[in-house]
Amino acid sequence: MNINSIMKQAKQMQSKMMQIQEKLADEKVEASVGGGMVTATFTGQGDILSIKIDPEVINPDDKEMLEDLVVSAVSEGLKKSRELMTQRMGGLTGALGAMGMGM
């Protein structure tokens, strides 16, 4: 491959990556813990959109349980968001490897 061909392919990859990232901003993942007591919603880019808490789990005498549920829901939501991003970007990283530019 010559340098012009490599540069052209790199620009195409960059354009595709930007398109994927824009789409990820519109995609949503949701993580629910405690039998649905706490639900966290994220974009595919990992931005948190909302946390929903079932009123039944709000107990002033056991705030630690609620805190743990929120942390669990956020952690699981971030994990799902990262997995979605990895899945969407997988085609690009495979193409980079084929070009000899593996990451």
Buried (B, 14 or more C-beta within 10 A) or exposed (E): EEEEEEEEBEEEBEEBBEEBBEEBEEBBBBBBBBEEBBBBBBBBBBEBEEBEBBEEBEEEEEEEBBEBBBEBBBEBBBBBBBEBBEEBBEEBBEBBEEBEEEE
